[in-house]
Amino acid sequence: MERTIGELASRPVISVEAETPVIEALKLMSAQRISCIVVLLKGEPVGILTERDVVFAANWVIGQPALRIREVMSKPVLTASSELTVEDAYRLFRENGIRHLVVLGEQMELAGIFTQTDLVRALGGSIFSEDQKVSLLMSSQVRHVSPEVNARHALSLMASHAISGVVVIEGKSPIGVFTERDVVRLVAAGADLSSLSVDMVMTSPIVTIATSALPTHAIDLMRSHDVRRLLVVDEAGVLAGVLTQTDLSRILDHRESVLADRLVGQAKPFEHGAGLPVN
């Protein structure tokens, strides 16, 4: 985890000027299949528009073709040196509630974007314990909708619960996922979300993983299928939870906790109760 974000950052950086219409930026994000776009003012990064921003601002954006990106972007944009370590980048993600860092080179030029996807790809197998299973990391509370509900209702669930997607379930079986990327695609196309049932616009087929699988297998699946979440199923094939990149990256919190416990134990070896046993 001592690798730097400069080594792993996504390139090239896709950017637009602050006066660009939002709809044009969304079309660019959709065509490039990227999760964010950097906003520039006189060549300097002043903000960022992410898929999450689009979920929260979708109702505002729809029907307003003259809306400028500066009116809906997140600001200020968080930047970091290309020499920042992956673990330090994760701390910035966690402390600021973000999933993107704009990476600056030696001359303060735009050198890349370090995303949560890049972070998860950097997680090595050694960071997970041998007995750690997907079931211990997944989110067991799953927001779901039936296929016939309209896309606007699914979008409202995502916005109100600050989640990146909802699972579409028919009977007891998951058949798709409606995600932030789907929202960007639809808004960019000028679709009427109220007239579209979610099963018409969801992402499918789904990618599943067993509750007993190892996290390293989850990372491999995400990479090979180019997805950011997996549906976790039990032995009977019943939906048990959702595993996202955020869930996987939280392993770094556990790692820091273990290291802190070890340091406490080393600093006070004779004090009763100093440190916690590490398995």
HUZI-V580852 format. One record per backbone hydrogen bond with DSSP energy under -0.5 kcal/mol. NH is the residue of the N-H (numbers start at 1). CO is the residue of the C=O. If there is no record, write none. Layout:
# HUZI-V580852
NH_CO + NH_CO
This chain:
# HUZI-V580852
5_84 + 6_82 + 7_4 + 8_4 + 9_5 + 10_113 + 14_12 + 15_13 + 16_38 + 18_40 + 20_17 + 22_67 + 24_21 + 25_21 + 26_22 + 27_23 + 28_24 + 29_25 + 30_26 + 31_27 + 32_28 + 33_29 + 34_29 + 37_49 + 38_14 + 39_47 + 40_16 + 41_44 + 44_41 + 46_39 + 47_39 + 48_74 + 49_37 + 50_48 + 51_35 + 54_50 + 55_51 + 56_52 + 57_53 + 58_54 + 60_57 + 61_57 + 62_58 + 64_61 + 67_64 + 69_20 + 70_18 + 71_68 + 72_69 + 73_69 + 74_48 + 79_77 + 80_102 + 82_104 + 84_81 + 86_3 + 87_1 + 89_85 + 90_86 + 91_87 + 92_88 + 93_89 + 94_90 + 95_91 + 96_92 + 97_93 + 98_93 + 101_114 + 102_78 + 103_101 + 103_112 + 104_80 + 105_109 + 108_105 + 111_103 + 111_109 + 112_103 + 113_10 + 114_101 + 115_113 + 116_99 + 119_115 + 120_116 + 121_117 + 122_118 + 122_119 + 123_119 + 123_120 + 127_124 + 128_125 + 132_129 + 134_213 + 135_211 + 136_133 + 137_133 + 137_134 + 138_134 + 139_242 + 140_138 + 142_140 + 143_141 + 145_167 + 149_146 + 151_193 + 151_196 + 152_193 + 153_150 + 154_150 + 155_151 + 156_152 + 157_153 + 158_154 + 159_155 + 160_156 + 161_157 + 162_158 + 163_158 + 166_178 + 167_143 + 168_176 + 169_145 + 169_167 + 170_173 + 171_169 + 172_170 + 173_170 + 175_168 + 176_168 + 177_203 + 178_166 + 179_177 + 180_164 + 183_179 + 184_180 + 185_181 + 186_182 + 187_183 + 188_184 + 189_185 + 190_187 + 191_186 + 193_191 + 195_192 + 196_193 + 197_195 + 198_149 + 199_147 + 200_197 + 201_197 + 201_198 + 202_198 + 203_177 + 204_202 + 208_206 + 209_231 + 211_233 + 213_210 + 217_214 + 218_214 + 219_215 + 220_216 + 221_217 + 222_218 + 223_219 + 224_220 + 225_221 + 226_222 + 227_222 + 230_243 + 231_207 + 232_230 + 232_241 + 233_209 + 234_238 + 237_234 + 239_172 + 240_232 + 241_232 + 242_139 + 243_230 + 244_242 + 245_228 + 248_244 + 249_245 + 250_246 + 251_248 + 252_249 + 253_250 + 254_250 + 255_251 + 256_252 + 257_253 + 258_254 + 259_255 + 260_256 + 261_257 + 262_258 + 263_259 + 264_260 + 265_261 + 266_262 + 267_263 + 268_264 + 269_266 + 271_268 + 274_271 + 279_277
